[in-house]
């Protein structure tokens, strides 16, 4: 079964969402976990380093404690690769 992701939109992002930002670097796509908002100031989370997309996806899945959808924020110069999963929205 393919992984499912939802395109990030600031005005309808659910609380406790993991946001995976996808960027283009040197001719390849990389990702970072840009934001995790658990609404709990006692548990700070900071953006990860830019890593290869398979690693970024695993990191986002590992940080997704809420079990909700992983949101994807695409930079303008990168395209979604269907090998990563299904991007909805």
Secondary structure, DSSP 8 states (H G I E B T S, - for coil): ---EEEE--GGG--TT-EEEEEEEETTEEEEEEEEE--S-TTS-------EEHHHHHHHHHHH-TT---EEEEE-TT----GGG-EEE-
